[in-house]
Amino acid sequence: MQEIDRIQLIIENGINYGRTPNSPWESYEQLTLPTSFKDAFQNQLEAKQSFQIEVANLHKIIEALKQRIEALLKHIDFDGVKEEKRKKYKIQFESYPFIYANRTYYLYLKGSDYPIDKEISSNAGFKVILEEHVKANEPLKYNYTG
């Protein structure tokens, strides 16, 4: 399934939570958002009911995601170039280019050796989903399936 089709399905149907070990909270806990927003979101999850986040709040989350990505790109343990590894293992270390602010970084998403790369990729993917919701002027729906 193409990425655009997947995003369209999320816009139409929302994101399911409750049956999977990954909580939607993981997407928000590291973001710089108002405590009141985080508390309200956490309360919604704990209520184990379907809910939605309005478009006005999606703008705030997108901004927080940008800030988090920028902080991760500056993290002391992040090597966005991976020059030596790319020379030695070209296919593995050039498979996930990530362009941000007109600069190309190389992410490695396999295994557990590069957690910052995975977090950057996850945040960037979530940011795209939210941006598409904003373009469509649709709230982000969370459906409880427990």
Backbone torsions as a table, in degrees:
resi	resn	phi	psi	omega
1	MET	NA	134.3	179.8
2	GLN	-71.9	154.3	-178.0
3	GLU	-57.1	-42.5	-178.9
4	ILE	-63.0	-40.8	177.9
5	ASP	-63.4	-40.5	179.6
6	ARG	-64.5	-43.4	179.1
7	ILE	-64.9	-40.2	178.3
8	GLN	-62.2	-39.5	176.8
9	LEU	-63.8	-39.1	178.1
10	ILE	-65.7	-41.9	178.4
11	ILE	-60.1	-44.1	-176.8
12	GLU	-74.6	-42.5	-170.1
13	ASN	-107.2	-18.6	-177.7
14	GLY	89.0	-173.9	179.2
15	ILE	-110.4	129.5	178.6
16	ASN	-85.6	143.7	173.5
17	TYR	-144.6	160.3	177.2
18	GLY	120.4	-36.2	-178.4
19	ARG	-100.4	-14.0	-178.1
20	THR	-101.0	153.6	179.4
21	PRO	-69.6	-21.8	179.6
22	ASN	-83.5	121.6	179.0
23	SER	-88.8	145.2	174.2
24	PRO	-58.8	-20.9	-179.2
25	TRP	-59.0	-31.4	-179.5
26	GLU	-57.5	-29.5	179.8
27	SER	-74.2	-17.6	-172.7
28	TYR	-113.9	-25.4	-168.1
29	GLU	-61.5	-30.5	-179.0
30	GLN	-91.2	-0.2	-176.9
31	LEU	-86.2	150.0	175.5
32	THR	-87.2	93.7	179.3
33	LEU	-128.5	156.4	178.1
34	PRO	-56.7	141.0	179.6
35	THR	-56.3	-37.9	-179.6
36	SER	-62.0	-37.9	178.3
37	PHE	-67.1	-47.3	-179.3
38	LYS	-61.8	-41.7	179.2
39	ASP	-63.3	-44.0	179.4
40	ALA	-63.1	-41.5	179.0
41	PHE	-64.2	-46.7	179.4
42	GLN	-60.5	-41.1	178.3
43	ASN	-63.0	-39.2	178.2
44	GLN	-62.8	-42.9	179.5
45	LEU	-64.4	-43.4	-178.5
46	GLU	-67.5	-26.0	177.5
47	ALA	-71.0	-15.4	178.8
48	LYS	53.9	50.3	176.9
49	GLN	-134.0	159.5	175.4
50	SER	-70.7	147.0	179.0
51	PHE	-157.3	175.5	178.2
52	GLN	-141.0	157.0	175.9
53	ILE	-110.5	122.4	-175.7
54	GLU	-68.7	156.6	-176.5
55	VAL	-56.4	-39.5	180.0
56	ALA	-57.9	-38.0	178.1
57	ASN	-77.0	-26.2	177.8
58	LEU	-62.3	-36.0	177.3
59	HIS	-59.0	-42.1	179.5
60	LYS	-65.5	-39.6	-179.7
61	ILE	-68.1	-41.3	178.1
62	ILE	-59.1	-44.3	178.3
63	GLU	-62.5	-41.3	178.0
64	ALA	-65.4	-37.2	176.7
65	LEU	-64.2	-42.9	177.0
66	LYS	-58.0	-46.8	-180.0
67	GLN	-61.4	-41.1	-179.6
68	ARG	-66.2	-44.0	178.7
69	ILE	-60.3	-45.8	-179.8
70	GLU	-61.9	-39.6	177.5
71	ALA	-65.2	-40.8	179.2
72	LEU	-66.7	-37.9	178.9
73	LEU	-64.6	-24.4	178.7
74	LYS	-95.1	-4.2	-176.3
75	HIS	-58.9	139.2	-176.4
76	ILE	-61.2	-29.1	-178.9
77	ASP	-90.8	2.0	-179.5
78	PHE	-94.3	126.1	175.2
79	ASP	-114.9	95.6	-176.9
80	GLY	-77.7	-15.7	-179.0
81	VAL	-92.3	-42.8	-180.0
82	LYS	50.1	43.3	-172.9
83	GLU	-56.5	-49.8	-179.0
84	GLU	-64.1	-43.3	-179.5
85	LYS	-67.2	-37.6	179.7
86	ARG	-67.5	-33.7	176.9
87	LYS	-66.7	-42.8	-175.3
88	LYS	-80.6	-39.4	-176.3
89	TYR	-128.7	68.2	-171.8
90	LYS	-54.4	-50.2	-175.2
91	ILE	-63.3	-46.9	-177.3
92	GLN	-65.1	-40.8	-171.6
93	PHE	-97.5	3.1	173.5
94	GLU	-118.1	9.9	-175.9
95	SER	-77.1	-22.3	-175.7
96	TYR	-126.7	69.3	176.7
97	PRO	-70.6	142.9	-179.5
98	PHE	-129.8	115.8	-178.5
99	ILE	-100.4	124.3	-179.5
100	TYR	-143.3	127.9	-179.8
101	ALA	52.4	47.1	177.3
102	ASN	61.6	23.8	177.7
103	ARG	-128.4	140.6	179.7
104	THR	-98.7	127.9	174.8
105	TYR	-115.1	153.8	178.6
106	TYR	-114.2	116.9	-178.9
107	LEU	-97.9	146.4	174.0
108	TYR	-120.4	114.6	-169.3
109	LEU	-105.5	2.3	-178.1
110	LYS	-99.0	147.3	178.3
111	GLY	74.3	-170.1	-176.0
112	SER	-115.2	10.9	-176.9
113	ASP	-78.6	-15.3	-175.6
114	TYR	-130.2	67.0	-177.4
115	PRO	-65.1	-30.3	179.1
116	ILE	-67.0	-41.1	177.0
117	ASP	-57.7	-44.1	-179.8
118	LYS	-64.7	-40.3	-179.5
119	GLU	-68.1	-38.6	176.6
120	ILE	-60.9	-48.4	-179.3
121	SER	-61.2	-43.9	-180.0
122	SER	-62.9	-46.4	179.2
123	ASN	-64.1	-41.2	180.0
124	ALA	-65.1	-41.0	178.0
125	GLY	-65.1	-41.8	178.8
126	PHE	-66.3	-37.6	178.1
127	LYS	-61.1	-41.6	178.4
128	VAL	-62.0	-44.0	179.0
129	ILE	-59.9	-45.4	-179.8
130	LEU	-66.3	-39.8	178.1
131	GLU	-61.6	-38.2	177.7
132	GLU	-67.8	-36.2	174.9
133	HIS	-62.8	-41.8	179.4
134	VAL	-64.6	-44.5	178.3
135	LYS	-58.2	-40.0	-179.2
136	ALA	-83.6	-3.0	-177.6
137	ASN	54.8	43.8	-178.6
138	GLU	-120.0	138.2	175.6
139	PRO	-69.5	158.4	175.7
140	LEU	-87.5	120.9	-177.1
141	LYS	-97.9	138.0	171.4
142	TYR	-116.9	124.9	-178.2
143	ASN	-109.9	121.4	177.8
144	TYR	-78.4	127.8	-176.6
145	THR	-122.9	16.3	-175.6
146	GLY	-65.2	NA	NA
